[in-house]
Amino acid sequence: MIAKTMDTLQPTNTPTSEPEVLVKVEGLSKKFCKDLKTSLWYGMKDLASGLRGNKAERELRPKEFWAVRDISFELRRGECLGLIGHNGAGKSTLLKMLNGLINPDAGKITIKGRVGALIELGAGFSPILSGRENIYNNGAILGFTRKEIDAKLEEIIAFAELEEFIDMPVQNYSSGMKVRLGFAVAAQMEPDVLIIDEVLAVGDLGFVLKCFKRIDAILPNTAIVFVSHNMPMVSRICNRAILMEKGGSIKQGEDVSGAIDTYYGRFANNEMNVVFDDGSIDLKVIQIITPYHNENGLPQLHWGDNLEIYFEWLIKKEDTSPQFSIILFDKEQRPIAILDWKKTSGIDRKNKLLRFSLIHKNIQLSRGIYSINILVSFGNTRAPYLRINNALSFQILQEEEIWPPFLLKTEFNNKD
Amino acid sequence: MALETKVYQKENNLRIGRLVRESLTDMYASRFLARQLAVRDISAQYRQSYLGIVWAFITPLTTAVVWIFLNKSGTIQLTDTGIPYPVFAFSGTLLWSILTESINSPRTSTNAAQGILTKINFPKEALIISGIYKLLFNSAIKVVLLIGFIFLFGVGYHHTLWLFPLALFGAILLGTTIGLFLTPIGMLYNDVGKIIGFGLQFVMYITPVVYAMPKEGLMKVLMELNPFTPVILTARDLAVGFTPQYLTYYFIVLAACVPLLFLGLVFYRISIPIIVERLSA
């Protein structure tokens, strides 16, 4: 059912040069209940069994399901584990157990050192108190002493870039300002183990970059568990990953990009999405005619192959004079390229059909999944006839795992 | 430097001694947090209010005023209390309000912290301590008012007045102990909070809060069984300079509270993760 494909559990007798294991998770499971009333009643029962030491094996009771099922991993100092998966895959539940907020139903977690959690920023803020007062509230909850906060107060305010507003009640802060203040306090932690949940999503770009700079700075001395739906971020900072689905681990190990590819594959909906259509023209056929493998309906090309796409259009109105724009998007839905070709004069129309293919030679996109959006328009203003998102997806195979969308062939010339 | 190791698993360690020690260690370690939370709540409360401190003593004061009126107008005939009735009534309602607040305090503090309980791991004992701080703050205001009453109505100064805070401490100890046991269940079901509020109204009438203990009859039996009675009576006797009559029972109650308090702390400590799991948002 749940296959551990590439599990790389390290042997326990590690050489001395390896940094120590800070987080060890063995066979961790957690169940939740789908129904509130039942859940509360189970809570009462658990209170009673908690007093008897919880020795008994836990089975699923009616209306329960495994939110986390049999997860195991080890994490050393300097390593960063990315937890990825769909909403409801069990990532946050796993984090809560790692953070000691809830107890597992089976298995064991052993954590060494000081644990810091960026699960919620600005915990303990009171809206009507000033930013300055709330630094103390938040700091106290994160485990700082008064002296530590006194010493770091100026640094925190400067990091949050809130010098001007620090004595204003927090309820008048924008959400971005609150997050900035919260992170500025949390950034003062020097944890051995850092747990990060989707908190950095808010805040403007400048601040996100600042956060990552800070995380990069502490990474060498920390074991980080990072939950995010932002795959570029995951591939940037993580050196191992667990892809979770329905509570279990379906892919796990040092192959972060492999896990990310599988994650994207789970979303691969090959349905094209027509976002605008004025009834002038229809796309009948679109396919990749380059030799390729077809994996689960997803065409696969190798880096350096020629990409040839065949189109077949149905012209529905006589006076249609279409121009075609083909735009490539990466898996993050960022537009990354547009195909350019010399205009062919005299489009051949047979039976109101329009057929052509486009060839891009020696494709140098980096490994990953890409999709094509099409705009069919007319005139200089490019007024649209038809706009199709995700008309086609394909995957580029390449060994090199890189974050940018292009891997450009380059020659090295020795000038010595 | 040796790193602290934490183990999270299903099985609980049930060695009471160790759990109590951990609980007390966390309590000490989180003293700044407890104070900070109390300061936060108190200053937030007063910053958004004009009447401010009045709210701290308005309930016992109005209850006392109602009973003083009932007594003075002759609506209700009460036995002689030995001291001016306003002092008797106010000291009673004041002590009673401290008792009920301390029973509710662990539950309300924990409930108010739901948002952070499900997100951040911090020593939960700090919530209880911060609740006690807030309670002490509110009580201090009431006590000042009571001392005003004592002198205003000519009861005058007695040396035993200095022991009054100690008696208050007994009331808070008793209340907190009861509250700790009710908190985990009260976090799951709102009914508990309602039952406490509802039940305590009735218990007040079998406690010598606004009238003295009768010389005989069913009421006397009920009042003498009621563990709140010695706490209220002893505190009041000390404040007005009487010799406490139920001192033995008072000390029995306190002596029973101490081990129960530790047990309550352990229960609280074990229960919180179970509760958080059911609350998790």
Contacts between the chains, C-beta under 8 A, distances in Angstrom:
chain1	res1	chain2	res2	distance
A	22	B	3	7.8
A	32	B	277	7.8
A	39	B	278	5.6
A	40	B	188	5.0
A	40	B	189	6.5
A	40	B	278	6.1
A	42	B	278	7.8
A	43	B	188	5.0
A	43	B	274	6.1
A	43	B	275	6.8
A	43	B	277	7.4
A	43	B	278	4.2
A	44	B	185	7.0
A	44	B	188	6.3
A	46	B	274	4.7
A	46	B	277	8.0
A	47	B	184	5.7
A	47	B	185	7.2
A	47	B	188	8.0
A	47	B	271	5.6
A	47	B	274	5.7
A	50	B	12	5.9
A	50	B	270	4.9
A	50	B	271	6.5
A	50	B	274	5.7
A	51	B	14	7.9
A	51	B	267	7.1
A	51	B	270	6.7
A	52	B	14	7.8
A	53	B	11	6.1
A	53	B	12	5.0
A	53	B	13	7.8
A	53	B	14	4.7
A	54	B	10	5.1
A	54	B	11	5.2
A	54	B	12	5.3
A	55	B	11	6.0
A	58	B	10	6.7
A	93	B	280	8.0
A	96	B	118	7.7
A	96	B	276	8.0
A	96	B	280	6.9
A	97	B	8	6.3
A	98	B	8	7.9
A	99	B	120	7.7
A	99	B	121	5.1
A	100	B	6	6.5
A	100	B	8	5.4
A	100	B	121	4.7
A	100	B	273	7.6
A	101	B	117	7.5
A	101	B	118	6.5
A	101	B	119	7.5
A	101	B	120	7.8
A	101	B	121	5.7
A	101	B	273	6.8
A	101	B	276	5.4
A	101	B	280	7.9
A	102	B	273	5.1
A	102	B	276	5.5
A	102	B	277	4.3
A	102	B	280	6.9
A	103	B	8	6.1
A	103	B	9	7.1
A	103	B	10	6.1
A	103	B	273	4.6
A	103	B	274	7.4
A	103	B	277	7.6
A	104	B	8	6.3
A	104	B	9	6.0
A	104	B	10	5.7
A	105	B	10	5.8
A	106	B	10	6.2
A	107	B	9	7.0
A	107	B	10	7.8
A	108	B	7	6.6
A	108	B	8	7.3
A	108	B	9	4.4
A	109	B	6	7.8
A	109	B	7	6.9
A	109	B	8	4.3
A	109	B	9	7.1
A	110	B	5	6.4
A	110	B	6	7.4
A	110	B	7	5.3
A	111	B	5	7.1
A	111	B	6	4.8
A	111	B	7	7.9
A	111	B	8	7.6
A	112	B	3	4.2
A	112	B	4	7.2
A	112	B	5	5.0
A	112	B	6	7.8
A	113	B	3	4.1
A	113	B	4	6.6
A	114	B	3	7.9
A	114	B	4	7.3
A	115	B	6	7.3
A	115	B	121	7.2
A	117	B	119	7.8
A	117	B	120	6.3
A	117	B	121	6.7
A	119	B	119	4.9
A	119	B	120	6.7
A	120	B	115	7.9
A	120	B	116	7.5
A	120	B	119	3.9
A	120	B	120	6.6
A	123	B	115	7.4
A	123	B	116	4.5
A	123	B	119	5.8
A	123	B	120	4.9
A	124	B	37	7.4
A	124	B	40	7.3
A	124	B	116	5.7
A	126	B	40	5.1
A	126	B	41	7.6
A	126	B	44	4.6
A	128	B	44	5.4
A	128	B	47	5.6
A	128	B	48	5.5
A	129	B	40	6.5
A	129	B	43	6.6
A	129	B	44	5.8
A	129	B	47	7.3
A	133	B	40	7.3
A	133	B	43	7.5
A	136	B	36	5.7
A	137	B	36	5.8
A	137	B	37	7.4
A	137	B	40	5.0
A	140	B	32	5.6
A	140	B	33	4.2
A	140	B	36	3.9
A	140	B	37	7.2
A	141	B	33	6.4
A	141	B	116	6.2
A	141	B	120	5.9
A	141	B	122	5.3
A	142	B	120	7.3
A	142	B	122	7.7
A	143	B	33	7.7
A	143	B	122	6.7
A	145	B	32	5.5
A	146	B	32	5.3
A	146	B	36	8.0
A	192	B	3	6.4
